[in-house]
Amino acid sequence: MVIEKKSKYGGINISLEAIASVAGSAALECYGVVGLASKNTLRENIADLLKEDAYHKGVFAKKDKDDYTIELYIIVAYGVKITEIVSEVQKRVKYVLEKTFDIKFRAVNVFVQGLKTL
Amino acid sequence: MKTINGIDLKKMIISGANQLYNYYPEVDALNVFPVPDGDTGMNMNLTMSSGAKEVANRNDEDIYEIARAFSKGLLMGARGNSGVITSQIFRGFAMALEGKKVINAVEFAEAWNMGKEIAYKAVMRPVEGTILTVVREASAALLDQVNESWQVEGALDFMLKEARESLKRTPDLLPILKEVGVVDSGGAGLIRIMEGFVSALYDKVIEKNQATAFEEPREMAGASMEAEEFGYCTEFILRIGAGESEKKPFVEKRFNNVLNSHGNSIVMVRDDDIVKVHIHTLLPGNILSYAQQFGEFVTLKIENMSEQHSHLSDDNKLKDVKHSHQSLHNAADEEEKEYAIVAVAAGAGLEKMFKELRVDYIVSGGQTMNPATEDFVTAIKKIKAKHVFILPNNPNIVLAANQAVAVLGEERSVNVIPSKTIPQGLVACMMFNPEAKLEENLEEMNGALSSVQSGAITFSIKDTTIDGIAIKKDDYMALSGKKIVASNPDMYHTLDKLLTSMIDDMTSIVTIIYGEGAEAKKLDKLVKKFENKFGDVEFDVREGNQPVYAFLVGVE
């Protein structure tokens, strides 16, 4: 799946991998985020941390009608206030994506797949 | 002091929280990372007050008990990124004190080091040039130097000095800070906390400074006006527990229930030991004597609303009603209009200027206090109009305004006119035509933005050099667009330079809006000089009462 944009010079396609790696990096810089996790933790059994080249397994961009949403699967540190971590992730990821790609994202949905004791 | 115990730590915490409270608007103003939303100071302040509240009622001699309670309070009350990091620093700090009753300087240094360790653990890719850097460098320097012969206050003094040095270096580590010319906001907040700590160790526990932006309650959000009996609009600020005699303990919920049974339109906001109450009641005396059982009044205001109402019916001058509730109530009854404008401004004069230009609703805010998306959404929901325009009047607020559009996108027609300065906003309002079509208005208003050059005079919060101009702390600096053109300790002199640089052959109108701290007389003299020099240019001087900016200048 790609995100399509049009400028006056022609079309632009941005791949999900590109979005995922930007969103993934932005999320990882957030305080309290230990790593990205695969969406299919049930099938893959444990909430493993994703390596950099597999970020797209933990980040999804979706299009409904004219706007985009992001789904982000993360693992957070144990002993921090999770609600705040999550809302900071949403804020940061939305800000970075909108600044980087100049696309509006209607929502950044964050799923906490696990906690990690450090 | 060779060692400190729980009582000492408690004093430090309260003093630290108060010091941060006193300076949080300053910290807010520095906030550009990770998202430039200007809320770091407020978030840290709320986090710290939650921690301080937890220890306020404890009297343990054991330092561990106090540190643990503080850590718990911070964790539960953590707000925002810096708040969460602060909570982790003190979580580590508390962990290092386990089983200890008193600590000396070395143990104190080790506790800070543990705080740093724990704070760093919770982040995969730490970004340097933030609060984390400040705590890391300061605690490492202290741990390196400290020995058994040190006093605790000496150790903290040393650490504070190192932390300040480290804060100064943050722009070298995080490019965005350098670009904007600020230091890290979270780090600055941490230093305020440490300043409070130090002061408490020297037996000067810092008090809350009431002059610092006491948060105004968001009145009226949904206060029901249905069965309004006219009585007295009563407002007061109560300091709980103040005064000589013994006061009753204050239970917020019970107090609120009593208010509810005595009147309506109740707004009650509590901030630690301060309660602000707004109520419409027939018998204000009863409320006052009840409230006085818990503390003493800081301010009081009572107005007779029936009086205002009869005036109203007599003269039918709805516009002149001073009582905001009434005017708002009436506004709500009005028919749906075609257009409405929402503008962001701070200062009574500016608000008046925008109101004169048919702006329906002012969202209070500006450079140091950016309104949230939520504020726009609430404002727009209150307005009955087919199309709403938003004038953010500040580059930092454009994003929040755009988000409000995204939130309301489907239900309402909302357009952001991306005005980056107050003069741009004013010009856009002047181009607004209630009779024209939406497209025409959008085109005219957007077009107007580029027709005006904006300048401003403000003061510097630190020594710096930007665009080749050296600026000292507290000096005035002149901004033309985004560029700094002059700096001088005298605000009128700086304005002189700014005007000289902005006015050219094409200039026809110059608008000068003077803010808090500027004197009309001195300004007049300066303007006269310019009027003589530029015969063709019209000078319009207005009182804006805006904070932060001594002067705002628009050149057309």
Interface residues (C-beta under 8 A of the other chain):
Chain A: S25 L28 E29 C30 Y31 G32 V33 V34 G35 A77 G79 V80 K81 E84 I85 E88 K91 R92 Y95 K104 R106 L118
Chain B: P34 V35 D37 L75 M76 A78 R79 G80 N81 G83 V84 I85 S87 Q88 R91 K121 A122 V123 M124 R125 V127 L399 A406
